[in-house]
Amino acid sequence: MMKNISNSPFHNNQTPNHIRDRNHKKLGFLSAVPFRFSLRGYGFCMAALFLFCFGSLFYQLNGGPPKILLDIRQYLGESTYLDDHGPPTPRVLPFPSQVVYNRVGKCGSRTVVILLRLLAERHQFNLVSSDIHNKTRLTKHEQVDLMRNISNMPQPFLYTRHVHFLNFTRFRIEQPVYINIIRDPINRFLSNYFFRRFGDWRGEQNHLIRTPGMKDDERYLDINVCILENYPECSNPRLFYIIPYFCGQHPQCREPGEWALERAKQNVLENYLIVGILEELEDVLLLLERLLPHYFTDVLNIYKSPDYRKVGNMTGTVRKHTPTLEALQVLYHRMSYEYDFYNFIRDQFHLMKKKIGLKSVSQPPAHQASFLKELALRTPEPLDEEEELEVEADLEDANSWFVQP
């Protein structure tokens, strides 16, 4: 016969006396606390504390600005904008022995690399220019391998490659100083569009070597058709190109949006000594000479020399021409994030020119569609383009609204 447990005190949710007395003592202690305490509130407090600690740890691992960059910025912060009062008092400028130029495609980087080769011989620093041009996004393993290889190079070094921003500190590797140059996003896109199809002045057939699989109907595709009919090459995410170089290796960095834009801006502020704009290349070179004299002393004189022009004249893109105003307006709206970033970089660059003591020729922000009438191909190429202008002379009537530089 089974025992009936229905009358058991435990079955009827009754608590034994010794347990009830112990709980009463605990409740008596909590009743003395001047605020009410709940399990939900306790969980919220613990979650907030965890997030705060995690955020602090993440910032430390994320690194913030490298110390050498902070030292240089302190030097700049003590500088003043001098009109006609002579040069600033000489000071010892901190010397970064590790510099990375993660160059953005079709933003004058081949011009700068040619200059760097001449400067490396003259100033005896280690220039390492990667031959990998088509792998900007890396796996975590590839990132670590590349960063270790870079950090083990003989110093002082300047490393250059087409690669999206690498966060060395995240992997507990010393963060180098970054530099870069960008240009007006539409001009960059146009330069790349025609370069892929027709190459540059190094040879009429070099584009066939670069894009051997491109069929003629794609190679000779009218750029207006590409833009207005929304071909993949002329729409997002392909147009979202500059920002990922500064945002980094996170997959979300390749998605057009506020997250990638803000992260790119933060990385510029924390990790880049200078990001110049190609439209003011001579000022960029002058600032590089001022801020990194061990690498760039005399760079402006070399750039202006006839001997350099003979070597550098071969990098201008051929057969470039201007899309219609309608197509340009479509491009501008598709590249709104790119223009937000470009305007941010331009403002930061002009601020640095002011700190160094260079007067900046102010330009209206590129946020109104009317600017497009003066936009197309207005970017002054870093190299002599007289021959290229002759090739494009027959397009002048069709693009009479275009204001030549």
DRENBAGU-92810 format. One record per residue (C-alpha): x, y, z; residue in one letter; residue number from 1. Coordinates in nm, 3 decimals, m for minus. Layout:
BEGIN
+---------+---------+---------+--------+------+
|       u |       v |       w | marlum | fido |
+---------+---------+---------+--------+------+
|       X |       Y |       Z |      A |  NUM |
...
+---------+---------+---------+--------+------+
//
This chain:
BEGIN
+---------+---------+---------+--------+------+
|       u |       v |       w | marlum | fido |
+---------+---------+---------+--------+------+
|   0.000 |   0.000 |   0.000 |      M |    1 |
|   0.146 |   0.337 |  m0.111 |      M |    2 |
|   0.191 |   0.607 |   0.150 |      K |    3 |
|  m0.031 |   0.914 |   0.109 |      N |    4 |
|   0.192 |   1.226 |   0.094 |      I |    5 |
|  m0.083 |   1.478 |   0.028 |      S |    6 |
|  m0.078 |   1.586 |   0.391 |      N |    7 |
|   0.299 |   1.640 |   0.392 |      S |    8 |
|   0.397 |   1.994 |   0.494 |      P |    9 |
|   0.634 |   2.018 |   0.195 |      F |   10 |
|   0.362 |   1.908 |  m0.043 |      H |   11 |
|   0.130 |   2.181 |   0.091 |      N |   12 |
|   0.402 |   2.446 |   0.034 |      N |   13 |
|   0.458 |   2.485 |   0.406 |      Q |   14 |
|   0.804 |   2.583 |   0.522 |      T |   15 |
|   0.976 |   2.420 |   0.821 |      P |   16 |
|   1.027 |   2.643 |   1.121 |      N |   17 |
|   1.410 |   2.654 |   1.107 |      H |   18 |
|   1.408 |   2.766 |   0.739 |      I |   19 |
|   1.132 |   3.020 |   0.802 |      R |   20 |
|   1.331 |   3.174 |   1.088 |      D |   21 |
|   1.646 |   3.204 |   0.873 |      R |   22 |
|   1.457 |   3.376 |   0.587 |      N |   23 |
|   1.293 |   3.611 |   0.835 |      H |   24 |
|   1.639 |   3.724 |   0.950 |      K |   25 |
|   1.745 |   3.794 |   0.587 |      K |   26 |
|   1.430 |   3.990 |   0.518 |      L |   27 |
|   1.488 |   4.186 |   0.834 |      G |   28 |
|   1.835 |   4.287 |   0.710 |      F |   29 |
|   1.707 |   4.394 |   0.365 |      L |   30 |
|   1.424 |   4.590 |   0.521 |      S |   31 |
|   1.684 |   4.815 |   0.679 |      A |   32 |
|   1.818 |   4.915 |   0.333 |      V |   33 |
|   1.673 |   5.259 |   0.240 |      P |   34 |
|   1.590 |   5.161 |  m0.123 |      F |   35 |
|   1.391 |   4.881 |  m0.276 |      R |   36 |
|   1.586 |   4.593 |  m0.424 |      F |   37 |
|   1.457 |   4.370 |  m0.705 |      S |   38 |
|   1.608 |   4.090 |  m0.907 |      L |   39 |
|   1.549 |   4.284 |  m1.230 |      R |   40 |
|   1.723 |   4.594 |  m1.093 |      G |   41 |
|   2.015 |   4.385 |  m0.970 |      Y |   42 |
|   2.051 |   4.228 |  m1.315 |      G |   43 |
|   2.041 |   4.567 |  m1.484 |      F |   44 |
|   2.316 |   4.703 |  m1.256 |      C |   45 |
|   2.538 |   4.401 |  m1.318 |      M |   46 |
|   2.485 |   4.428 |  m1.695 |      A |   47 |
|   2.576 |   4.797 |  m1.691 |      A |   48 |
|   2.889 |   4.723 |  m1.487 |      L |   49 |
|   2.988 |   4.447 |  m1.728 |      F |   50 |
|   2.942 |   4.671 |  m2.032 |      L |   51 |
|   3.147 |   4.946 |  m1.871 |      F |   52 |
|   3.433 |   4.709 |  m1.791 |      C |   53 |
|   3.414 |   4.550 |  m2.136 |      F |   54 |
|   3.412 |   4.891 |  m2.304 |      G |   55 |
|   3.716 |   5.003 |  m2.106 |      S |   56 |
|   3.901 |   4.683 |  m2.196 |      L |   57 |
|   3.800 |   4.716 |  m2.562 |      F |   58 |
|   3.931 |   5.073 |  m2.576 |      Y |   59 |
|   4.261 |   4.964 |  m2.425 |      Q |   60 |
|   4.292 |   4.677 |  m2.671 |      L |   61 |
|   4.178 |   4.904 |  m2.952 |      N |   62 |
|   4.470 |   5.118 |  m2.853 |      G |   63 |
|   4.367 |   5.474 |  m2.916 |      G |   64 |
|   4.627 |   5.691 |  m3.089 |      P |   65 |
|   4.986 |   5.556 |  m3.089 |      P |   66 |
|   5.215 |   5.746 |  m2.852 |      K |   67 |
|   5.433 |   5.879 |  m3.134 |      I |   68 |
|   5.121 |   6.021 |  m3.299 |      L |   69 |
|   5.016 |   6.186 |  m2.974 |      L |   70 |
|   5.364 |   6.340 |  m2.947 |      D |   71 |
|   5.341 |   6.480 |  m3.300 |      I |   72 |
|   4.994 |   6.618 |  m3.234 |      R |   73 |
|   5.118 |   6.784 |  m2.919 |      Q |   74 |
|   5.387 |   6.945 |  m3.132 |      Y |   75 |
|   5.122 |   7.062 |  m3.376 |      L |   76 |
|   4.900 |   7.186 |  m3.097 |      G |   77 |
|   5.176 |   7.419 |  m2.980 |      E |   78 |
|   5.210 |   7.561 |  m3.331 |      S |   79 |
|   5.019 |   7.875 |  m3.425 |      T |   80 |
|   4.881 |   8.010 |  m3.748 |      Y |   81 |
|   5.125 |   8.280 |  m3.852 |      L |   82 |
|   5.030 |   8.532 |  m4.116 |      D |   83 |
|   5.335 |   8.738 |  m4.195 |      D |   84 |
|   5.522 |   8.698 |  m3.869 |      H |   85 |
|   5.790 |   8.462 |  m3.992 |      G |   86 |
|   5.838 |   8.088 |  m3.935 |      P |   87 |
|   5.760 |   7.922 |  m3.601 |      P |   88 |
|   6.035 |   7.869 |  m3.347 |      T |   89 |
|   6.231 |   7.552 |  m3.438 |      P |   90 |
|   6.147 |   7.252 |  m3.224 |      R |   91 |
|   6.245 |   6.888 |  m3.229 |      V |   92 |
|   5.976 |   6.700 |  m3.419 |      L |   93 |
|   5.910 |   6.341 |  m3.300 |      P |   94 |
|   6.037 |   6.084 |  m3.548 |      F |   95 |
|   5.806 |   5.787 |  m3.625 |      P |   96 |
|   6.019 |   5.494 |  m3.739 |      S |   97 |
|   5.719 |   5.290 |  m3.862 |      Q |   98 |
|   5.494 |   5.445 |  m4.127 |      V |   99 |
|   5.219 |   5.270 |  m4.325 |      V |  100 |
|   5.067 |   5.417 |  m4.640 |      Y |  101 |
|   4.758 |   5.201 |  m4.713 |      N |  102 |
|   4.707 |   5.373 |  m5.044 |      R |  103 |
|   4.364 |   5.416 |  m5.197 |      V |  104 |
|   4.338 |   5.317 |  m5.562 |      G |  105 |
|   4.337 |   5.595 |  m5.825 |      K |  106 |
|   4.418 |   5.866 |  m5.571 |      C |  107 |
|   4.765 |   5.959 |  m5.694 |      G |  108 |
|   4.934 |   5.671 |  m5.514 |      S |  109 |
|   5.152 |   5.568 |  m5.810 |      R |  110 |
|   5.282 |   5.923 |  m5.823 |      T |  111 |
|   5.369 |   5.912 |  m5.453 |      V |  112 |
|   5.531 |   5.567 |  m5.481 |      V |  113 |
|   5.759 |   5.689 |  m5.761 |      I |  114 |
|   5.861 |   5.979 |  m5.538 |      L |  115 |
|   5.917 |   5.745 |  m5.243 |      L |  116 |
|   6.155 |   5.529 |  m5.445 |      R |  117 |
|   6.368 |   5.832 |  m5.518 |      L |  118 |
|   6.347 |   5.951 |  m5.157 |      L |  119 |
|   6.437 |   5.610 |  m5.011 |      A |  120 |
|   6.767 |   5.614 |  m5.200 |      E |  121 |
|   6.840 |   5.968 |  m5.092 |      R |  122 |
|   6.744 |   5.938 |  m4.722 |      H |  123 |
|   6.831 |   5.572 |  m4.662 |      Q |  124 |
|   6.504 |   5.447 |  m4.519 |      F |  125 |
|   6.352 |   5.108 |  m4.589 |      N |  126 |
|   6.074 |   5.136 |  m4.847 |      L |  127 |
|   5.862 |   4.823 |  m4.889 |      V |  128 |
|   5.602 |   4.848 |  m5.164 |      S |  129 |
|   5.375 |   4.545 |  m5.189 |      S |  130 |
|   5.313 |   4.386 |  m5.528 |      D |  131 |
|   4.966 |   4.273 |  m5.417 |      I |  132 |
|   4.713 |   4.512 |  m5.569 |      H |  133 |
|   4.385 |   4.320 |  m5.561 |      N |  134 |
|   4.351 |   4.195 |  m5.202 |      K |  135 |
|   4.241 |   4.470 |  m4.969 |      T |  136 |
|   4.031 |   4.251 |  m4.737 |      R |  137 |
|   4.208 |   3.990 |  m4.527 |      L |  138 |
|   4.113 |   3.703 |  m4.300 |      T |  139 |
|   4.210 |   3.735 |  m3.935 |      K |  140 |
|   4.502 |   3.498 |  m3.991 |      H |  141 |
|   4.620 |   3.699 |  m4.292 |      E |  142 |
|   4.593 |   4.021 |  m4.092 |      Q |  143 |
|   4.812 |   3.887 |  m3.812 |      V |  144 |
|   5.072 |   3.751 |  m4.054 |      D |  145 |
|   5.091 |   4.079 |  m4.245 |      L |  146 |
|   5.111 |   4.292 |  m3.931 |      M |  147 |
|   5.388 |   4.076 |  m3.785 |      R |  148 |
|   5.582 |   4.095 |  m4.110 |      N |  149 |
|   5.544 |   4.473 |  m4.114 |      I |  150 |
|   5.646 |   4.516 |  m3.750 |      S |  151 |
|   5.960 |   4.304 |  m3.804 |      N |  152 |
|   6.091 |   4.516 |  m4.092 |      M |  153 |
|   6.421 |   4.702 |  m4.038 |      P |  154 |
|   6.346 |   5.052 |  m3.910 |      Q |  155 |
|   6.295 |   5.321 |  m4.017 |      P |  156 |
|   6.055 |   5.187 |  m4.277 |      F |  157 |
|   5.765 |   5.302 |  m4.488 |      L |  158 |
|   5.533 |   5.025 |  m4.601 |      Y |  159 |
|   5.281 |   5.080 |  m4.879 |      T |  160 |
|   5.003 |   4.859 |  m5.009 |      R |  161 |
|   4.643 |   4.874 |  m5.131 |      H |  162 |
|   4.484 |   4.736 |  m4.813 |      V |  163 |
|   4.205 |   4.835 |  m4.578 |      H |  164 |
|   4.305 |   4.972 |  m4.239 |      F |  165 |
|   4.473 |   4.722 |  m4.005 |      L |  166 |
|   4.434 |   4.757 |  m3.628 |      N |  167 |
|   4.773 |   4.643 |  m3.496 |      F |  168 |
|   4.691 |   4.715 |  m3.132 |      T |  169 |
|   4.396 |   4.478 |  m3.139 |      R |  170 |
|   4.647 |   4.194 |  m3.179 |      F |  171 |
|   4.892 |   4.344 |  m2.925 |      R |  172 |
|   5.133 |   4.462 |  m3.196 |      I |  173 |
|   5.278 |   4.813 |  m3.190 |      E |  174 |
|   5.065 |   5.044 |  m3.401 |      Q |  175 |
|   5.252 |   5.233 |  m3.677 |      P |  176 |
|   5.169 |   5.583 |  m3.796 |      V |  177 |
|   4.935 |   5.588 |  m4.097 |      Y |  178 |
|   4.930 |   5.834 |  m4.388 |      I |  179 |
|   4.706 |   5.845 |  m4.695 |      N |  180 |
|   4.564 |   6.055 |  m4.980 |      I |  181 |
|   4.212 |   6.056 |  m5.120 |      I |  182 |
|   4.040 |   6.252 |  m5.394 |      R |  183 |
|   3.695 |   6.368 |  m5.501 |      D |  184 |
|   3.493 |   6.042 |  m5.510 |      P |  185 |
|   3.341 |   6.094 |  m5.855 |      I |  186 |
|   3.677 |   6.183 |  m6.006 |      N |  187 |
|   3.828 |   5.873 |  m5.847 |      R |  188 |
|   3.551 |   5.658 |  m5.991 |      F |  189 |
|   3.590 |   5.805 |  m6.341 |      L |  190 |
|   3.966 |   5.758 |  m6.333 |      S |  191 |
|   3.927 |   5.394 |  m6.232 |      N |  192 |
|   3.651 |   5.329 |  m6.487 |      Y |  193 |
|   3.863 |   5.437 |  m6.782 |      F |  194 |
|   4.190 |   5.300 |  m6.643 |      F |  195 |
|   4.046 |   4.949 |  m6.624 |      R |  196 |
|   3.944 |   4.974 |  m6.989 |      R |  197 |
|   4.221 |   5.172 |  m7.155 |      F |  198 |
|   4.516 |   5.184 |  m6.915 |      G |  199 |
|   4.759 |   5.474 |  m6.903 |      D |  200 |
|   5.041 |   5.627 |  m7.104 |      W |  201 |
|   5.285 |   5.348 |  m7.022 |      R |  202 |
|   5.166 |   5.167 |  m7.333 |      G |  203 |
|   4.861 |   5.128 |  m7.551 |      E |  204 |
|   4.826 |   4.758 |  m7.473 |      Q |  205 |
|   4.884 |   4.758 |  m7.095 |      N |  206 |
|   4.509 |   4.761 |  m7.026 |      H |  207 |
|   4.478 |   4.433 |  m7.216 |      L |  208 |
|   4.730 |   4.281 |  m6.977 |      I |  209 |
|   4.547 |   4.422 |  m6.673 |      R |  210 |
|   4.196 |   4.312 |  m6.779 |      T |  211 |
|   4.248 |   4.033 |  m7.035 |      P |  212 |
|   3.906 |   3.876 |  m6.970 |      G |  213 |
|   3.708 |   4.193 |  m7.037 |      M |  214 |
|   3.492 |   4.159 |  m7.347 |      K |  215 |
|   3.467 |   4.441 |  m7.598 |      D |  216 |
|   3.104 |   4.518 |  m7.517 |      D |  217 |
|   3.208 |   4.580 |  m7.155 |      E |  218 |
|   3.532 |   4.758 |  m7.242 |      R |  219 |
|   3.357 |   5.007 |  m7.470 |      Y |  220 |
|   3.044 |   5.042 |  m7.256 |      L |  221 |
|   2.935 |   5.406 |  m7.252 |      D |  222 |
|   2.976 |   5.536 |  m6.899 |      I |  223 |
|   2.641 |   5.716 |  m6.913 |      N |  224 |
|   2.467 |   5.388 |  m6.990 |      V |  225 |
|   2.655 |   5.220 |  m6.708 |      C |  226 |
|   2.541 |   5.486 |  m6.458 |      I |  227 |
|   2.186 |   5.555 |  m6.571 |      L |  228 |
|   2.097 |   5.189 |  m6.627 |      E |  229 |
|   2.244 |   5.095 |  m6.290 |      N |  230 |
|   2.510 |   4.848 |  m6.400 |      Y |  231 |
|   2.685 |   4.682 |  m6.100 |      P |  232 |
|   3.014 |   4.862 |  m6.173 |      E |  233 |
|   2.838 |   5.198 |  m6.148 |      C |  234 |
|   2.623 |   5.137 |  m5.840 |      S |  235 |
|   2.660 |   5.037 |  m5.476 |      N |  236 |
|   2.833 |   4.861 |  m5.316 |      P |  237 |
|   3.100 |   4.905 |  m5.586 |      R |  238 |
|   3.084 |   5.284 |  m5.547 |      L |  239 |
|   3.145 |   5.252 |  m5.172 |      F |  240 |
|   3.522 |   5.241 |  m5.216 |      Y |  241 |
|   3.717 |   5.500 |  m5.017 |      I |  242 |
|   3.557 |   5.458 |  m4.674 |      I |  243 |
|   3.652 |   5.088 |  m4.627 |      P |  244 |
|   4.021 |   5.182 |  m4.657 |      Y |  245 |
|   3.982 |   5.376 |  m4.333 |      F |  246 |
|   3.705 |   5.178 |  m4.163 |      C |  247 |
|   3.904 |   4.854 |  m4.152 |      G |  248 |
|   3.862 |   4.481 |  m4.194 |      Q |  249 |
|   3.523 |   4.436 |  m4.024 |      H |  250 |
|   3.265 |   4.298 |  m4.274 |      P |  251 |
|   3.032 |   4.588 |  m4.194 |      Q |  252 |
|   3.299 |   4.827 |  m4.321 |      C |  253 |
|   3.206 |   4.723 |  m4.674 |      R |  254 |
|   2.837 |   4.804 |  m4.632 |      E |  255 |
|   2.736 |   5.163 |  m4.722 |      P |  256 |
|   2.603 |   5.322 |  m4.405 |      G |  257 |
|   2.657 |   5.540 |  m4.100 |      E |  258 |
|   2.840 |   5.270 |  m3.904 |      W |  259 |
|   3.124 |   5.236 |  m4.154 |      A |  260 |
|   3.138 |   5.614 |  m4.208 |      L |  261 |
|   3.171 |   5.694 |  m3.837 |      E |  262 |
|   3.425 |   5.420 |  m3.775 |      R |  263 |
|   3.634 |   5.546 |  m4.066 |      A |  264 |
|   3.630 |   5.899 |  m3.922 |      K |  265 |
|   3.729 |   5.769 |  m3.579 |      Q |  266 |
|   4.021 |   5.573 |  m3.724 |      N |  267 |
|   4.142 |   5.882 |  m3.910 |      V |  268 |
|   4.136 |   6.089 |  m3.591 |      L |  269 |
|   4.311 |   5.822 |  m3.386 |      E |  270 |
|   4.562 |   5.660 |  m3.621 |      N |  271 |
|   4.646 |   5.885 |  m3.917 |      Y |  272 |
|   4.908 |   6.155 |  m3.905 |      L |  273 |
|   4.776 |   6.305 |  m4.227 |      I |  274 |
|   4.516 |   6.224 |  m4.490 |      V |  275 |
|   4.562 |   6.464 |  m4.779 |      G |  276 |
|   4.347 |   6.539 |  m5.081 |      I |  277 |
|   4.479 |   6.498 |  m5.433 |      L |  278 |
|   4.323 |   6.828 |  m5.540 |      E |  279 |
|   4.591 |   6.998 |  m5.328 |      E |  280 |
|   4.876 |   6.754 |  m5.389 |      L |  281 |
|   5.157 |   7.008 |  m5.362 |      E |  282 |
|   5.030 |   7.112 |  m5.019 |      D |  283 |
|   5.010 |   6.744 |  m4.921 |      V |  284 |
|   5.372 |   6.692 |  m5.020 |      L |  285 |
|   5.475 |   7.005 |  m4.833 |      L |  286 |
|   5.299 |   6.887 |  m4.516 |      L |  287 |
|   5.459 |   6.544 |  m4.547 |      L |  288 |
|   5.795 |   6.715 |  m4.577 |      E |  289 |
|   5.724 |   6.917 |  m4.262 |      R |  290 |
|   5.583 |   6.632 |  m4.053 |      L |  291 |
|   5.801 |   6.343 |  m4.174 |      L |  292 |
|   6.128 |   6.508 |  m4.277 |      P |  293 |
|   6.329 |   6.186 |  m4.239 |      H |  294 |
|   6.125 |   6.042 |  m4.525 |      Y |  295 |
|   6.003 |   6.335 |  m4.734 |      F |  296 |
|   6.268 |   6.608 |  m4.722 |      T |  297 |
|   6.296 |   6.766 |  m5.070 |      D |  298 |
|   5.991 |   6.580 |  m5.203 |      V |  299 |
|   5.834 |   6.895 |  m5.347 |      L |  300 |
|   6.152 |   6.991 |  m5.534 |      N |  301 |
|   6.175 |   6.640 |  m5.679 |      I |  302 |
|   5.809 |   6.647 |  m5.780 |      Y |  303 |
|   5.857 |   6.974 |  m5.968 |      K |  304 |
|   6.182 |   6.871 |  m6.135 |      S |  305 |
|   6.190 |   6.800 |  m6.514 |      P |  306 |
|   6.361 |   6.465 |  m6.456 |      D |  307 |
|   6.074 |   6.344 |  m6.242 |      Y |  308 |
|   5.819 |   6.462 |  m6.497 |      R |  309 |
|   5.979 |   6.241 |  m6.761 |      K |  310 |
|   5.940 |   5.936 |  m6.537 |      V |  311 |
|   5.602 |   6.024 |  m6.388 |      G |  312 |
|   5.428 |   6.133 |  m6.707 |      N |  313 |
|   5.331 |   5.774 |  m6.787 |      M |  314 |
|   5.074 |   5.727 |  m6.508 |      T |  315 |
|   4.793 |   5.947 |  m6.644 |      G |  316 |
|   4.477 |   5.757 |  m6.737 |      T |  317 |
|   4.390 |   5.778 |  m7.107 |      V |  318 |
|   4.059 |   5.827 |  m7.291 |      R |  319 |
|   3.893 |   5.987 |  m6.988 |      K |  320 |
|   3.587 |   6.192 |  m7.066 |      H |  321 |
|   3.304 |   6.350 |  m6.876 |      T |  322 |
|   2.962 |   6.188 |  m6.821 |      P |  323 |
|   2.648 |   6.394 |  m6.868 |      T |  324 |
|   2.526 |   6.619 |  m6.589 |      L |  325 |
|   2.232 |   6.384 |  m6.531 |      E |  326 |
|   2.469 |   6.090 |  m6.484 |      A |  327 |
|   2.691 |   6.293 |  m6.251 |      L |  328 |
|   2.394 |   6.385 |  m6.034 |      Q |  329 |
|   2.296 |   6.019 |  m6.007 |      V |  330 |
|   2.651 |   5.929 |  m5.908 |      L |  331 |
|   2.662 |   6.204 |  m5.648 |      Y |  332 |
|   2.348 |   6.080 |  m5.473 |      H |  333 |
|   2.472 |   5.721 |  m5.481 |      R |  334 |
|   2.799 |   5.831 |  m5.322 |      M |  335 |
|   2.654 |   6.044 |  m5.042 |      S |  336 |
|   2.852 |   5.862 |  m4.770 |      Y |  337 |
|   3.172 |   5.892 |  m4.973 |      E |  338 |
|   3.118 |   6.268 |  m5.005 |      Y |  339 |
|   3.045 |   6.302 |  m4.634 |      D |  340 |
|   3.380 |   6.137 |  m4.564 |      F |  341 |
|   3.561 |   6.337 |  m4.832 |      Y |  342 |
|   3.433 |   6.667 |  m4.688 |      N |  343 |
|   3.540 |   6.554 |  m4.340 |      F |  344 |
|   3.892 |   6.474 |  m4.465 |      I |  345 |
|   3.915 |   6.804 |  m4.653 |      R |  346 |
|   3.820 |   6.997 |  m4.338 |      D |  347 |
|   4.076 |   6.806 |  m4.130 |      Q |  348 |
|   4.342 |   6.865 |  m4.394 |      F |  349 |
|   4.274 |   7.239 |  m4.403 |      H |  350 |
|   4.288 |   7.249 |  m4.023 |      L |  351 |
|   4.631 |   7.088 |  m4.031 |      M |  352 |
|   4.747 |   7.335 |  m4.296 |      K |  353 |
|   4.636 |   7.612 |  m4.063 |      K |  354 |
|   4.827 |   7.464 |  m3.769 |      K |  355 |
|   5.143 |   7.429 |  m3.975 |      I |  356 |
|   5.110 |   7.784 |  m4.106 |      G |  357 |
|   4.990 |   7.729 |  m4.463 |      L |  358 |
|   4.703 |   7.941 |  m4.584 |      K |  359 |
|   4.415 |   7.732 |  m4.717 |      S |  360 |
|   4.217 |   7.830 |  m5.023 |      V |  361 |
|   3.867 |   7.769 |  m4.889 |      S |  362 |
|   3.621 |   7.586 |  m5.111 |      Q |  363 |
|   3.244 |   7.554 |  m5.062 |      P |  364 |
|   3.136 |   7.220 |  m4.916 |      P |  365 |
|   3.043 |   6.967 |  m5.183 |      A |  366 |
|   2.687 |   6.915 |  m5.062 |      H |  367 |
|   2.480 |   7.085 |  m5.332 |      Q |  368 |
|   2.403 |   6.939 |  m5.673 |      A |  369 |
|   2.497 |   7.267 |  m5.842 |      S |  370 |
|   2.863 |   7.204 |  m5.771 |      F |  371 |
|   2.855 |   6.923 |  m6.027 |      L |  372 |
|   2.887 |   7.170 |  m6.312 |      K |  373 |
|   3.240 |   7.237 |  m6.195 |      E |  374 |
|   3.313 |   6.894 |  m6.055 |      L |  375 |
|   3.372 |   6.656 |  m6.342 |      A |  376 |
|   3.741 |   6.588 |  m6.389 |      L |  377 |
|   3.832 |   6.920 |  m6.229 |      R |  378 |
|   4.087 |   6.741 |  m6.010 |      T |  379 |
|   4.431 |   6.854 |  m6.126 |      P |  380 |
|   4.626 |   6.544 |  m6.214 |      E |  381 |
|   4.958 |   6.513 |  m6.035 |      P |  382 |
|   5.133 |   6.472 |  m6.368 |      L |  383 |
|   5.152 |   6.656 |  m6.698 |      D |  384 |
|   4.840 |   6.583 |  m6.906 |      E |  385 |
|   4.904 |   6.789 |  m7.220 |      E |  386 |
|   4.901 |   6.480 |  m7.440 |      E |  387 |
|   4.585 |   6.353 |  m7.274 |      E |  388 |
|   4.408 |   6.684 |  m7.328 |      L |  389 |
|   4.487 |   6.657 |  m7.699 |      E |  390 |
|   4.319 |   6.316 |  m7.708 |      V |  391 |
|   4.012 |   6.464 |  m7.539 |      E |  392 |
|   3.993 |   6.781 |  m7.751 |      A |  393 |
|   3.717 |   6.640 |  m7.969 |      D |  394 |
|   3.497 |   6.604 |  m7.659 |      L |  395 |
|   3.513 |   6.973 |  m7.571 |      E |  396 |
|   3.196 |   7.073 |  m7.755 |      D |  397 |
|   2.991 |   6.791 |  m7.605 |      A |  398 |
|   3.099 |   6.900 |  m7.258 |      N |  399 |
|   3.106 |   7.277 |  m7.302 |      S |  400 |
|   2.968 |   7.332 |  m6.953 |      W |  401 |
|   3.279 |   7.177 |  m6.801 |      F |  402 |
|   3.512 |   7.434 |  m6.644 |      V |  403 |
|   3.869 |   7.337 |  m6.722 |      Q |  404 |
|   4.121 |   7.373 |  m6.437 |      P |  405 |
+---------+---------+---------+--------+------+
//
